[in-house]
Amino acid sequence: MHPYQMMIDIEALGNGKDGLIVQIGACVFEPSAALAHGATFLQNVSIQSALDKGAQVEGKTIQWWLEQSAPAREGLFDPTPIKESRALEMLRGFYKEWCLAGPVWSHGSGYDLGHLKDAYARQGQKPPWSFRMERDTRTLFSLVDVVWPEHVGTKHNGLDDAVHQAKAVHACLKVVEKMKVLRVRG
């Protein structure tokens, strides 16, 4: 098995089915070693290209974005947004390059990866990872109590949030590994 795993965080303009993804952030990490590998991915998605493929926006989500920090809002346009199809193609390449068929994490069992599955389906494709490789941080965090690391960067930036969540997963997995050792020795 490939040692690297991926954390993905998206930002969206709709929370329901086919919610419009406006930003995709991801980072690669190795749970059993030092946290970060250093490989990162950040891509903004052209709103119009996603709308043209049937993505949905919600007024309450747009209102929520208007209430977020200026750096978070400005980050949705830097880097320059590209077509949804190209952003998904680039994410596929990034995943295959770094994780092969390894686990992909997101903060919640359905939101980030669910939105990405919908986006890939709009393009007539499947995501590059198997459903068997999907991992949910919220479940892990509910089972393992750790102090979250300080958030570095901009909250609601896909890459900064992905890195933050990967650090928390890394801390949890270190606790789980210690529990395994105790169980074996006990």
HELIX and SHEET records of a PDB file:
HELIX    1   1 ILE A   47  ASP A   52  1                                   6    
HELIX    2   2 GLY A   59  LEU A   66  1                                   8    
HELIX    3   3 ALA A   70  GLU A   74  1                                   5    
HELIX    4   4 GLY A   75  PHE A   77  5                                   3    
HELIX    5   5 GLU A   84  CYS A   99  1                                  16    
HELIX    6   6 TYR A  111  ARG A  122  1                                  12    
HELIX    7   7 PHE A  131  MET A  133  5                                   3    
HELIX    8   8 THR A  137  LEU A  143  1                                   7    
HELIX    9   9 GLY A  158  ARG A  185  1                                  28    
SHEET    1   A 5 ALA A  36  ASN A  44  0                                        
SHEET    2   A 5 ILE A  21  PHE A  29 -1                                        
SHEET    3   A 5 GLN A   5  ALA A  12 -1                                        
SHEET    4   A 5 VAL A 104  SER A 106  1                                        
SHEET    5   A 5 GLU A 134  ASP A 136  1                                        
END                                                                             
